[in-house]
Amino acid sequence: MLLVPCPHCGPRNASEFRWMGEAKPRPDPHAATPAEWRAYLYEKRNLAGWVREGWYHRAGCRRFFQIERDTTTNATRPVSA
Ligand SMILES: [Zn+2]
């Protein structure tokens, strides 16, 4: 069982959440090329190790937040500033 640490509700079962995928910076819409948009929308890095991810607590506070998760162990930690 994966416990996701919601910053508003505390650790909860992952079934309460919607995984939003890897968080990455959005390109400037006025300056990005079509290739950059395609890469932003569809190309996933699928890294092994610590990855910053977006989550939505759909069965709780209904808020979006980011955490870091080690994709090899499912260990989680808060996002460092
Ligand atoms: Zn929550």
PDB file of the backbone (N, CA, C, O) and the ligand in Angstrom, with CONECT records:
HET     ZN  A 101       1
ATOM      1  N   MET A   1       0.848  -1.177   0.000  1.00  0.00           N
ATOM      2  CA  MET A   1       0.000   0.000   0.000  1.00  0.00           C
ATOM      3  C   MET A   1       0.894   1.241   0.000  1.00  0.00           C
ATOM      4  O   MET A   1       1.859   1.328   0.759  1.00  0.00           O
ATOM      5  N   LEU A   2       0.560   2.179  -0.850  1.00  0.00           N
ATOM      6  CA  LEU A   2       1.306   3.438  -0.943  1.00  0.00           C
ATOM      7  C   LEU A   2       0.569   4.503  -0.140  1.00  0.00           C
ATOM      8  O   LEU A   2      -0.610   4.767  -0.377  1.00  0.00           O
ATOM      9  N   LEU A   3       1.274   5.112   0.813  1.00  0.00           N
ATOM     10  CA  LEU A   3       0.728   6.237   1.562  1.00  0.00           C
ATOM     11  C   LEU A   3       1.236   7.522   0.926  1.00  0.00           C
ATOM     12  O   LEU A   3       2.442   7.718   0.775  1.00  0.00           O
ATOM     13  N   VAL A   4       0.315   8.385   0.562  1.00  0.00           N
ATOM     14  CA  VAL A   4       0.671   9.664  -0.042  1.00  0.00           C
ATOM     15  C   VAL A   4       0.521  10.743   1.031  1.00  0.00           C
ATOM     16  O   VAL A   4      -0.554  10.884   1.613  1.00  0.00           O
ATOM     17  N   PRO A   5       1.588  11.507   1.300  1.00  0.00           N
ATOM     18  CA  PRO A   5       1.513  12.543   2.345  1.00  0.00           C
ATOM     19  C   PRO A   5       0.881  13.828   1.825  1.00  0.00           C
ATOM     20  O   PRO A   5       1.575  14.701   1.304  1.00  0.00           O
ATOM     21  N   CYS A   6      -0.431  13.942   1.966  1.00  0.00           N
ATOM     22  CA  CYS A   6      -1.107  15.185   1.575  1.00  0.00           C
ATOM     23  C   CYS A   6      -0.674  16.284   2.549  1.00  0.00           C
ATOM     24  O   CYS A   6      -0.750  16.083   3.761  1.00  0.00           O
ATOM     25  N   PRO A   7      -0.223  17.440   2.052  1.00  0.00           N
ATOM     26  CA  PRO A   7       0.218  18.502   2.961  1.00  0.00           C
ATOM     27  C   PRO A   7      -0.926  19.103   3.774  1.00  0.00           C
ATOM     28  O   PRO A   7      -0.671  19.817   4.744  1.00  0.00           O
ATOM     29  N   HIS A   8      -2.167  18.837   3.407  1.00  0.00           N
ATOM     30  CA  HIS A   8      -3.316  19.405   4.114  1.00  0.00           C
ATOM     31  C   HIS A   8      -3.991  18.386   5.026  1.00  0.00           C
ATOM     32  O   HIS A   8      -4.556  18.769   6.051  1.00  0.00           O
ATOM     33  N   CYS A   9      -3.948  17.093   4.682  1.00  0.00           N
ATOM     34  CA  CYS A   9      -4.684  16.058   5.417  1.00  0.00           C
ATOM     35  C   CYS A   9      -3.774  15.046   6.097  1.00  0.00           C
ATOM     36  O   CYS A   9      -4.240  14.281   6.942  1.00  0.00           O
ATOM     37  N   GLY A  10      -2.491  15.019   5.754  1.00  0.00           N
ATOM     38  CA  GLY A  10      -1.593  14.011   6.309  1.00  0.00           C
ATOM     39  C   GLY A  10      -1.517  12.793   5.410  1.00  0.00           C
ATOM     40  O   GLY A  10      -2.079  12.801   4.315  1.00  0.00           O
ATOM     41  N   PRO A  11      -0.826  11.735   5.853  1.00  0.00           N
ATOM     42  CA  PRO A  11      -0.669  10.554   5.005  1.00  0.00           C
ATOM     43  C   PRO A  11      -1.990   9.812   4.823  1.00  0.00           C
ATOM     44  O   PRO A  11      -2.694   9.540   5.795  1.00  0.00           O
ATOM     45  N   ARG A  12      -2.322   9.488   3.579  1.00  0.00           N
ATOM     46  CA  ARG A  12      -3.559   8.778   3.236  1.00  0.00           C
ATOM     47  C   ARG A  12      -3.247   7.731   2.172  1.00  0.00           C
ATOM     48  O   ARG A  12      -2.233   7.803   1.477  1.00  0.00           O
ATOM     49  N   ASN A  13      -4.148   6.755   2.066  1.00  0.00           N
ATOM     50  CA  ASN A  13      -4.012   5.702   1.072  1.00  0.00           C
ATOM     51  C   ASN A  13      -4.031   6.312  -0.334  1.00  0.00           C
ATOM     52  O   ASN A  13      -4.805   7.229  -0.608  1.00  0.00           O
ATOM     53  N   ALA A  14      -3.187   5.804  -1.209  1.00  0.00           N
ATOM     54  CA  ALA A  14      -3.082   6.340  -2.567  1.00  0.00           C
ATOM     55  C   ALA A  14      -4.394   6.224  -3.344  1.00  0.00           C
ATOM     56  O   ALA A  14      -4.586   6.948  -4.322  1.00  0.00           O
ATOM     57  N   SER A  15      -5.298   5.336  -2.936  1.00  0.00           N
ATOM     58  CA  SER A  15      -6.568   5.200  -3.653  1.00  0.00           C
ATOM     59  C   SER A  15      -7.428   6.452  -3.525  1.00  0.00           C
ATOM     60  O   SER A  15      -8.376   6.619  -4.292  1.00  0.00           O
ATOM     61  N   GLU A  16      -7.122   7.341  -2.572  1.00  0.00           N
ATOM     62  CA  GLU A  16      -7.878   8.590  -2.421  1.00  0.00           C
ATOM     63  C   GLU A  16      -7.419   9.671  -3.394  1.00  0.00           C
ATOM     64  O   GLU A  16      -8.030  10.736  -3.480  1.00  0.00           O
ATOM     65  N   PHE A  17      -6.341   9.394  -4.128  1.00  0.00           N
ATOM     66  CA  PHE A  17      -5.702  10.435  -4.935  1.00  0.00           C
ATOM     67  C   PHE A  17      -5.785  10.118  -6.416  1.00  0.00           C
ATOM     68  O   PHE A  17      -6.053   8.986  -6.819  1.00  0.00           O
ATOM     69  N   ARG A  18      -5.551  11.141  -7.209  1.00  0.00           N
ATOM     70  CA  ARG A  18      -5.352  11.011  -8.654  1.00  0.00           C
ATOM     71  C   ARG A  18      -3.922  11.443  -8.917  1.00  0.00           C
ATOM     72  O   ARG A  18      -3.526  12.566  -8.604  1.00  0.00           O
ATOM     73  N   TRP A  19      -3.153  10.532  -9.499  1.00  0.00           N
ATOM     74  CA  TRP A  19      -1.768  10.835  -9.850  1.00  0.00           C
ATOM     75  C   TRP A  19      -1.767  11.676 -11.106  1.00  0.00           C
ATOM     76  O   TRP A  19      -2.368  11.288 -12.107  1.00  0.00           O
ATOM     77  N   MET A  20      -1.103  12.821 -11.075  1.00  0.00           N
ATOM     78  CA  MET A  20      -1.131  13.744 -12.210  1.00  0.00           C
ATOM     79  C   MET A  20       0.123  13.629 -13.069  1.00  0.00           C
ATOM     80  O   MET A  20       0.229  14.296 -14.097  1.00  0.00           O
ATOM     81  N   GLY A  21       1.060  12.804 -12.666  1.00  0.00           N
ATOM     82  CA  GLY A  21       2.254  12.601 -13.472  1.00  0.00           C
ATOM     83  C   GLY A  21       3.415  13.464 -13.027  1.00  0.00           C
ATOM     84  O   GLY A  21       3.341  14.207 -12.048  1.00  0.00           O
ATOM     85  N   GLU A  22       4.465  13.337 -13.769  1.00  0.00           N
ATOM     86  CA  GLU A  22       5.685  14.075 -13.466  1.00  0.00           C
ATOM     87  C   GLU A  22       5.451  15.572 -13.632  1.00  0.00           C
ATOM     88  O   GLU A  22       4.882  16.012 -14.631  1.00  0.00           O
ATOM     89  N   ALA A  23       5.887  16.338 -12.664  1.00  0.00           N
ATOM     90  CA  ALA A  23       5.763  17.796 -12.741  1.00  0.00           C
ATOM     91  C   ALA A  23       6.987  18.354 -13.449  1.00  0.00           C
ATOM     92  O   ALA A  23       8.124  18.076 -13.067  1.00  0.00           O
ATOM     93  N   LYS A  24       6.740  19.135 -14.473  1.00  0.00           N
ATOM     94  CA  LYS A  24       7.851  19.763 -15.185  1.00  0.00           C
ATOM     95  C   LYS A  24       7.432  21.158 -15.593  1.00  0.00           C
ATOM     96  O   LYS A  24       6.239  21.435 -15.724  1.00  0.00           O
ATOM     97  N   PRO A  25       8.394  22.037 -15.796  1.00  0.00           N
ATOM     98  CA  PRO A  25       8.043  23.424 -16.110  1.00  0.00           C
ATOM     99  C   PRO A  25       7.336  23.550 -17.456  1.00  0.00           C
ATOM    100  O   PRO A  25       7.723  22.918 -18.440  1.00  0.00           O
ATOM    101  N   ARG A  26       6.281  24.388 -17.480  1.00  0.00           N
ATOM    102  CA  ARG A  26       5.516  24.624 -18.706  1.00  0.00           C
ATOM    103  C   ARG A  26       6.264  25.615 -19.573  1.00  0.00           C
ATOM    104  O   ARG A  26       6.698  26.657 -19.081  1.00  0.00           O
ATOM    105  N   PRO A  27       6.424  25.314 -20.859  1.00  0.00           N
ATOM    106  CA  PRO A  27       7.105  26.267 -21.734  1.00  0.00           C
ATOM    107  C   PRO A  27       6.257  27.521 -21.960  1.00  0.00           C
ATOM    108  O   PRO A  27       5.035  27.487 -21.817  1.00  0.00           O
ATOM    109  N   ASP A  28       6.905  28.605 -22.308  1.00  0.00           N
ATOM    110  CA  ASP A  28       6.209  29.856 -22.614  1.00  0.00           C
ATOM    111  C   ASP A  28       5.352  29.639 -23.862  1.00  0.00           C
ATOM    112  O   ASP A  28       5.898  29.313 -24.916  1.00  0.00           O
ATOM    113  N   PRO A  29       4.018  29.810 -23.781  1.00  0.00           N
ATOM    114  CA  PRO A  29       3.160  29.529 -24.952  1.00  0.00           C
ATOM    115  C   PRO A  29       3.414  30.448 -26.141  1.00  0.00           C
ATOM    116  O   PRO A  29       3.085  30.087 -27.271  1.00  0.00           O
ATOM    117  N   HIS A  30       3.982  31.610 -25.919  1.00  0.00           N
ATOM    118  CA  HIS A  30       4.236  32.538 -27.021  1.00  0.00           C
ATOM    119  C   HIS A  30       5.592  32.281 -27.694  1.00  0.00           C
ATOM    120  O   HIS A  30       5.833  32.753 -28.805  1.00  0.00           O
ATOM    121  N   ALA A  31       6.455  31.549 -27.032  1.00  0.00           N
ATOM    122  CA  ALA A  31       7.795  31.348 -27.566  1.00  0.00           C
ATOM    123  C   ALA A  31       8.090  29.885 -27.912  1.00  0.00           C
ATOM    124  O   ALA A  31       9.061  29.606 -28.615  1.00  0.00           O
ATOM    125  N   ALA A  32       7.269  28.951 -27.430  1.00  0.00           N
ATOM    126  CA  ALA A  32       7.576  27.530 -27.633  1.00  0.00           C
ATOM    127  C   ALA A  32       7.301  27.095 -29.067  1.00  0.00           C
ATOM    128  O   ALA A  32       6.346  27.555 -29.692  1.00  0.00           O
ATOM    129  N   THR A  33       8.116  26.234 -29.564  1.00  0.00           N
ATOM    130  CA  THR A  33       7.897  25.642 -30.883  1.00  0.00           C
ATOM    131  C   THR A  33       6.930  24.471 -30.743  1.00  0.00           C
ATOM    132  O   THR A  33       6.743  23.966 -29.636  1.00  0.00           O
ATOM    133  N   PRO A  34       6.311  24.026 -31.833  1.00  0.00           N
ATOM    134  CA  PRO A  34       5.447  22.842 -31.749  1.00  0.00           C
ATOM    135  C   PRO A  34       6.174  21.621 -31.169  1.00  0.00           C
ATOM    136  O   PRO A  34       5.572  20.826 -30.448  1.00  0.00           O
ATOM    137  N   ALA A  35       7.440  21.476 -31.477  1.00  0.00           N
ATOM    138  CA  ALA A  35       8.198  20.340 -30.928  1.00  0.00           C
ATOM    139  C   ALA A  35       8.342  20.446 -29.414  1.00  0.00           C
ATOM    140  O   ALA A  35       8.279  19.441 -28.706  1.00  0.00           O
ATOM    141  N   GLU A  36       8.535  21.672 -28.923  1.00  0.00           N
ATOM    142  CA  GLU A  36       8.631  21.858 -27.465  1.00  0.00           C
ATOM    143  C   GLU A  36       7.299  21.564 -26.783  1.00  0.00           C
ATOM    144  O   GLU A  36       7.282  20.965 -25.708  1.00  0.00           O
ATOM    145  N   TRP A  37       6.166  21.978 -27.397  1.00  0.00           N
ATOM    146  CA  TRP A  37       4.851  21.671 -26.836  1.00  0.00           C
ATOM    147  C   TRP A  37       4.593  20.175 -26.839  1.00  0.00           C
ATOM    148  O   TRP A  37       4.082  19.627 -25.863  1.00  0.00           O
ATOM    149  N   ARG A  38       4.942  19.521 -27.922  1.00  0.00           N
ATOM    150  CA  ARG A  38       4.743  18.068 -28.003  1.00  0.00           C
ATOM    151  C   ARG A  38       5.551  17.370 -26.913  1.00  0.00           C
ATOM    152  O   ARG A  38       5.059  16.451 -26.259  1.00  0.00           O
ATOM    153  N   ALA A  39       6.777  17.807 -26.723  1.00  0.00           N
ATOM    154  CA  ALA A  39       7.615  17.211 -25.685  1.00  0.00           C
ATOM    155  C   ALA A  39       7.023  17.458 -24.303  1.00  0.00           C
ATOM    156  O   ALA A  39       7.038  16.567 -23.453  1.00  0.00           O
ATOM    157  N   TYR A  40       6.502  18.666 -24.073  1.00  0.00           N
ATOM    158  CA  TYR A  40       5.906  18.992 -22.776  1.00  0.00           C
ATOM    159  C   TYR A  40       4.668  18.137 -22.509  1.00  0.00           C
ATOM    160  O   TYR A  40       4.475  17.654 -21.393  1.00  0.00           O
ATOM    161  N   LEU A  41       3.834  17.949 -23.525  1.00  0.00           N
ATOM    162  CA  LEU A  41       2.578  17.237 -23.320  1.00  0.00           C
ATOM    163  C   LEU A  41       2.723  15.717 -23.313  1.00  0.00           C
ATOM    164  O   LEU A  41       2.049  15.044 -22.533  1.00  0.00           O
ATOM    165  N   TYR A  42       3.572  15.173 -24.147  1.00  0.00           N
ATOM    166  CA  TYR A  42       3.544  13.731 -24.379  1.00  0.00           C
ATOM    167  C   TYR A  42       4.812  12.970 -24.028  1.00  0.00           C
ATOM    168  O   TYR A  42       4.748  11.760 -23.809  1.00  0.00           O
ATOM    169  N   GLU A  43       5.940  13.620 -23.968  1.00  0.00           N
ATOM    170  CA  GLU A  43       7.180  12.878 -23.736  1.00  0.00           C
ATOM    171  C   GLU A  43       7.459  12.798 -22.244  1.00  0.00           C
ATOM    172  O   GLU A  43       7.663  13.814 -21.581  1.00  0.00           O
ATOM    173  N   LYS A  44       7.463  11.577 -21.727  1.00  0.00           N
ATOM    174  CA  LYS A  44       7.720  11.340 -20.307  1.00  0.00           C
ATOM    175  C   LYS A  44       9.125  10.774 -20.150  1.00  0.00           C
ATOM    176  O   LYS A  44       9.580   9.966 -20.960  1.00  0.00           O
ATOM    177  N   ARG A  45       9.810  11.217 -19.083  1.00  0.00           N
ATOM    178  CA  ARG A  45      11.179  10.763 -18.886  1.00  0.00           C
ATOM    179  C   ARG A  45      11.238   9.402 -18.208  1.00  0.00           C
ATOM    180  O   ARG A  45      12.194   8.655 -18.420  1.00  0.00           O
ATOM    181  N   ASN A  46      10.239   9.061 -17.399  1.00  0.00           N
ATOM    182  CA  ASN A  46      10.160   7.762 -16.728  1.00  0.00           C
ATOM    183  C   ASN A  46      11.467   7.426 -15.997  1.00  0.00           C
ATOM    184  O   ASN A  46      12.057   6.366 -16.206  1.00  0.00           O
ATOM    185  N   LEU A  47      11.897   8.337 -15.151  1.00  0.00           N
ATOM    186  CA  LEU A  47      13.167   8.199 -14.447  1.00  0.00           C
ATOM    187  C   LEU A  47      13.069   7.192 -13.308  1.00  0.00           C
ATOM    188  O   LEU A  47      12.006   7.024 -12.710  1.00  0.00           O
ATOM    189  N   ALA A  48      14.176   6.526 -13.012  1.00  0.00           N
ATOM    190  CA  ALA A  48      14.295   5.700 -11.812  1.00  0.00           C
ATOM    191  C   ALA A  48      14.962   6.561 -10.748  1.00  0.00           C
ATOM    192  O   ALA A  48      16.076   7.050 -10.939  1.00  0.00           O
ATOM    193  N   GLY A  49      14.277   6.742  -9.633  1.00  0.00           N
ATOM    194  CA  GLY A  49      14.825   7.569  -8.557  1.00  0.00           C
ATOM    195  C   GLY A  49      13.834   8.647  -8.159  1.00  0.00           C
ATOM    196  O   GLY A  49      12.635   8.515  -8.407  1.00  0.00           O
ATOM    197  N   TRP A  50      14.322   9.699  -7.550  1.00  0.00           N
ATOM    198  CA  TRP A  50      13.456  10.770  -7.053  1.00  0.00           C
ATOM    199  C   TRP A  50      12.909  11.609  -8.194  1.00  0.00           C
ATOM    200  O   TRP A  50      13.661  12.131  -9.016  1.00  0.00           O
ATOM    201  N   VAL A  51      11.584  11.732  -8.231  1.00  0.00           N
ATOM    202  CA  VAL A  51      10.886  12.477  -9.272  1.00  0.00           C
ATOM    203  C   VAL A  51       9.847  13.371  -8.600  1.00  0.00           C
ATOM    204  O   VAL A  51       9.142  12.928  -7.693  1.00  0.00           O
ATOM    205  N   ARG A  52       9.748  14.615  -9.033  1.00  0.00           N
ATOM    206  CA  ARG A  52       8.695  15.512  -8.547  1.00  0.00           C
ATOM    207  C   ARG A  52       7.414  15.205  -9.305  1.00  0.00           C
ATOM    208  O   ARG A  52       7.401  15.188 -10.536  1.00  0.00           O
ATOM    209  N   GLU A  53       6.321  14.958  -8.553  1.00  0.00           N
ATOM    210  CA  GLU A  53       5.057  14.566  -9.172  1.00  0.00           C
ATOM    211  C   GLU A  53       3.919  15.447  -8.663  1.00  0.00           C
ATOM    212  O   GLU A  53       3.965  15.983  -7.556  1.00  0.00           O
ATOM    213  N   GLY A  54       2.902  15.576  -9.505  1.00  0.00           N
ATOM    214  CA  GLY A  54       1.676  16.247  -9.105  1.00  0.00           C
ATOM    215  C   GLY A  54       0.648  15.221  -8.668  1.00  0.00           C
ATOM    216  O   GLY A  54       0.546  14.149  -9.264  1.00  0.00           O
ATOM    217  N   TRP A  55      -0.121  15.543  -7.618  1.00  0.00           N
ATOM    218  CA  TRP A  55      -1.175  14.676  -7.109  1.00  0.00           C
ATOM    219  C   TRP A  55      -2.410  15.516  -6.824  1.00  0.00           C
ATOM    220  O   TRP A  55      -2.307  16.706  -6.525  1.00  0.00           O
ATOM    221  N   TYR A  56      -3.588  14.886  -6.917  1.00  0.00           N
ATOM    222  CA  TYR A  56      -4.854  15.540  -6.605  1.00  0.00           C
ATOM    223  C   TYR A  56      -5.574  14.697  -5.568  1.00  0.00           C
ATOM    224  O   TYR A  56      -5.808  13.508  -5.786  1.00  0.00           O
ATOM    225  N   HIS A  57      -5.926  15.300  -4.443  1.00  0.00           N
ATOM    226  CA  HIS A  57      -6.600  14.552  -3.374  1.00  0.00           C
ATOM    227  C   HIS A  57      -8.101  14.588  -3.622  1.00  0.00           C
ATOM    228  O   HIS A  57      -8.825  15.392  -3.035  1.00  0.00           O
ATOM    229  N   ARG A  58      -8.556  13.697  -4.507  1.00  0.00           N
ATOM    230  CA  ARG A  58      -9.944  13.719  -4.974  1.00  0.00           C
ATOM    231  C   ARG A  58     -10.932  13.255  -3.911  1.00  0.00           C
ATOM    232  O   ARG A  58     -12.089  13.674  -3.948  1.00  0.00           O
ATOM    233  N   ALA A  59     -10.528  12.410  -2.967  1.00  0.00           N
ATOM    234  CA  ALA A  59     -11.449  11.917  -1.932  1.00  0.00           C
ATOM    235  C   ALA A  59     -11.138  12.558  -0.581  1.00  0.00           C
ATOM    236  O   ALA A  59     -11.448  11.989   0.466  1.00  0.00           O
ATOM    237  N   GLY A  60     -10.531  13.731  -0.607  1.00  0.00           N
ATOM    238  CA  GLY A  60     -10.184  14.414   0.633  1.00  0.00           C
ATOM    239  C   GLY A  60     -10.390  15.907   0.480  1.00  0.00           C
ATOM    240  O   GLY A  60     -11.514  16.377   0.303  1.00  0.00           O
ATOM    241  N   CYS A  61      -9.301  16.642   0.550  1.00  0.00           N
ATOM    242  CA  CYS A  61      -9.382  18.106   0.528  1.00  0.00           C
ATOM    243  C   CYS A  61      -9.605  18.666  -0.876  1.00  0.00           C
ATOM    244  O   CYS A  61      -9.878  19.857  -1.026  1.00  0.00           O
ATOM    245  N   ARG A  62      -9.492  17.822  -1.911  1.00  0.00           N
ATOM    246  CA  ARG A  62      -9.713  18.220  -3.311  1.00  0.00           C
ATOM    247  C   ARG A  62      -8.749  19.327  -3.739  1.00  0.00           C
ATOM    248  O   ARG A  62      -9.125  20.264  -4.443  1.00  0.00           O
ATOM    249  N   ARG A  63      -7.530  19.197  -3.308  1.00  0.00           N
ATOM    250  CA  ARG A  63      -6.496  20.167  -3.684  1.00  0.00           C
ATOM    251  C   ARG A  63      -5.399  19.480  -4.479  1.00  0.00           C
ATOM    252  O   ARG A  63      -5.160  18.281  -4.340  1.00  0.00           O
ATOM    253  N   PHE A  64      -4.740  20.270  -5.316  1.00  0.00           N
ATOM    254  CA  PHE A  64      -3.579  19.812  -6.069  1.00  0.00           C
ATOM    255  C   PHE A  64      -2.330  20.142  -5.274  1.00  0.00           C
ATOM    256  O   PHE A  64      -2.267  21.186  -4.624  1.00  0.00           O
ATOM    257  N   PHE A  65      -1.334  19.264  -5.316  1.00  0.00           N
ATOM    258  CA  PHE A  65      -0.060  19.541  -4.653  1.00  0.00           C
ATOM    259  C   PHE A  65       1.017  18.701  -5.319  1.00  0.00           C
ATOM    260  O   PHE A  65       0.731  17.834  -6.145  1.00  0.00           O
ATOM    261  N   GLN A  66       2.264  18.974  -4.943  1.00  0.00           N
ATOM    262  CA  GLN A  66       3.398  18.229  -5.491  1.00  0.00           C
ATOM    263  C   GLN A  66       4.185  17.593  -4.349  1.00  0.00           C
ATOM    264  O   GLN A  66       4.324  18.172  -3.272  1.00  0.00           O
ATOM    265  N   ILE A  67       4.686  16.419  -4.599  1.00  0.00           N
ATOM    266  CA  ILE A  67       5.610  15.749  -3.687  1.00  0.00           C
ATOM    267  C   ILE A  67       6.718  15.147  -4.539  1.00  0.00           C
ATOM    268  O   ILE A  67       6.623  15.112  -5.766  1.00  0.00           O
ATOM    269  N   GLU A  68       7.773  14.674  -3.875  1.00  0.00           N
ATOM    270  CA  GLU A  68       8.802  13.917  -4.565  1.00  0.00           C
ATOM    271  C   GLU A  68       8.652  12.456  -4.161  1.00  0.00           C
ATOM    272  O   GLU A  68       8.461  12.142  -2.986  1.00  0.00           O
ATOM    273  N   ARG A  69       8.740  11.568  -5.145  1.00  0.00           N
ATOM    274  CA  ARG A  69       8.597  10.136  -4.899  1.00  0.00           C
ATOM    275  C   ARG A  69       9.749   9.408  -5.564  1.00  0.00           C
ATOM    276  O   ARG A  69      10.090   9.671  -6.717  1.00  0.00           O
ATOM    277  N   ASP A  70      10.350   8.472  -4.804  1.00  0.00           N
ATOM    278  CA  ASP A  70      11.382   7.605  -5.379  1.00  0.00           C
ATOM    279  C   ASP A  70      10.654   6.491  -6.127  1.00  0.00           C
ATOM    280  O   ASP A  70       9.990   5.656  -5.514  1.00  0.00           O
ATOM    281  N   THR A  71      10.782   6.483  -7.447  1.00  0.00           N
ATOM    282  CA  THR A  71      10.020   5.531  -8.254  1.00  0.00           C
ATOM    283  C   THR A  71      10.517   4.098  -8.100  1.00  0.00           C
ATOM    284  O   THR A  71       9.856   3.172  -8.571  1.00  0.00           O
ATOM    285  N   THR A  72      11.651   3.892  -7.461  1.00  0.00           N
ATOM    286  CA  THR A  72      12.140   2.527  -7.261  1.00  0.00           C
ATOM    287  C   THR A  72      11.672   1.936  -5.934  1.00  0.00           C
ATOM    288  O   THR A  72      11.608   0.715  -5.794  1.00  0.00           O
ATOM    289  N   THR A  73      11.343   2.790  -4.951  1.00  0.00           N
ATOM    290  CA  THR A  73      10.930   2.288  -3.630  1.00  0.00           C
ATOM    291  C   THR A  73       9.578   2.805  -3.183  1.00  0.00           C
ATOM    292  O   THR A  73       9.049   2.310  -2.187  1.00  0.00           O
ATOM    293  N   ASN A  74       8.990   3.780  -3.873  1.00  0.00           N
ATOM    294  CA  ASN A  74       7.760   4.474  -3.494  1.00  0.00           C
ATOM    295  C   ASN A  74       7.906   5.289  -2.216  1.00  0.00           C
ATOM    296  O   ASN A  74       6.897   5.692  -1.638  1.00  0.00           O
ATOM    297  N   ALA A  75       9.132   5.546  -1.756  1.00  0.00           N
ATOM    298  CA  ALA A  75       9.330   6.466  -0.634  1.00  0.00           C
ATOM    299  C   ALA A  75       8.961   7.870  -1.093  1.00  0.00           C
ATOM    300  O   ALA A  75       9.199   8.232  -2.245  1.00  0.00           O
ATOM    301  N   THR A  76       8.382   8.657  -0.198  1.00  0.00           N
ATOM    302  CA  THR A  76       7.972  10.010  -0.561  1.00  0.00           C
ATOM    303  C   THR A  76       8.602  11.008   0.390  1.00  0.00           C
ATOM    304  O   THR A  76       9.000  10.667   1.504  1.00  0.00           O
ATOM    305  N   ARG A  77       8.685  12.256  -0.072  1.00  0.00           N
ATOM    306  CA  ARG A  77       9.163  13.351   0.769  1.00  0.00           C
ATOM    307  C   ARG A  77       8.559  14.649   0.245  1.00  0.00           C
ATOM    308  O   ARG A  77       8.194  14.744  -0.926  1.00  0.00           O
ATOM    309  N   PRO A  78       8.455  15.652   1.124  1.00  0.00           N
ATOM    310  CA  PRO A  78       7.917  16.942   0.667  1.00  0.00           C
ATOM    311  C   PRO A  78       8.828  17.560  -0.378  1.00  0.00           C
ATOM    312  O   PRO A  78      10.018  17.253  -0.441  1.00  0.00           O
ATOM    313  N   VAL A  79       8.266  18.421  -1.182  1.00  0.00           N
ATOM    314  CA  VAL A  79       9.042  19.121  -2.201  1.00  0.00           C
ATOM    315  C   VAL A  79       9.932  20.132  -1.508  1.00  0.00           C
ATOM    316  O   VAL A  79       9.460  20.954  -0.723  1.00  0.00           O
ATOM    317  N   SER A  80      11.221  20.069  -1.800  1.00  0.00           N
ATOM    318  CA  SER A  80      12.134  21.065  -1.254  1.00  0.00           C
ATOM    319  C   SER A  80      12.072  22.313  -2.107  1.00  0.00           C
ATOM    320  O   SER A  80      11.954  22.231  -3.330  1.00  0.00           O
ATOM    321  N   ALA A  81      12.149  23.452  -1.477  1.00  0.00           N
ATOM    322  CA  ALA A  81      11.991  24.732  -2.182  1.00  0.00           C
ATOM    323  C   ALA A  81      13.163  25.057  -3.053  1.00  0.00           C
ATOM    324  O   ALA A  81      13.174  26.099  -3.708  1.00  0.00           O
TER     325      ALA A  81
HETATM  326 ZN    ZN A 101      -5.780  16.347   1.333  1.00  0.00          ZN2+
END
